[in-house]
Structure formats: C-alpha cells, structure tokens
Amino acid sequence: MPERTRKQIAAGHRRRLQTIADKLRAMAAEWCEIDEVNIETLYSLGNQVEETGKKLYTGDEG
C-alpha cells in the first residue's frame, strides 16, 4: 500500500477536526438554558478546532 501524501493526510485531519468541532457544538447545545459559561466555552472550542483544520496544509503552498 503506497504511503499517503501530505495533502491526503491533511484532508483526513481536516475532516476529523470538523467532526470534532460539530460534536463540541452539539455538546454546547445540550447546555441551553442550563449554563451559559459551558455553552460559550464549548462553542469557542469548536470554533478553534474548525479554524485549526482550515490552517492545515492544503497543497496550494509552493
């Protein structure tokens, strides 16, 4: 089996990070009307995870 390229590895990691971000936001939704601090913390973490995925290697670099 050939090794995966940097672009393939990054694409897989971006997909996994998006899944994690979605799960964090779902967790935040469970806190609606219970605890605003937990909601904000989980949404913020989800956004950070999503932004991190966007910064990974895309193959567009030289």
Secondary structure, DSSP 8 states (H G I E B T S, - for coil): -----HHHHHHHHHHHHHHHHHHHHHHHHHTTTT-HHHHHHHHHHHHHHHHHHHHS--S---
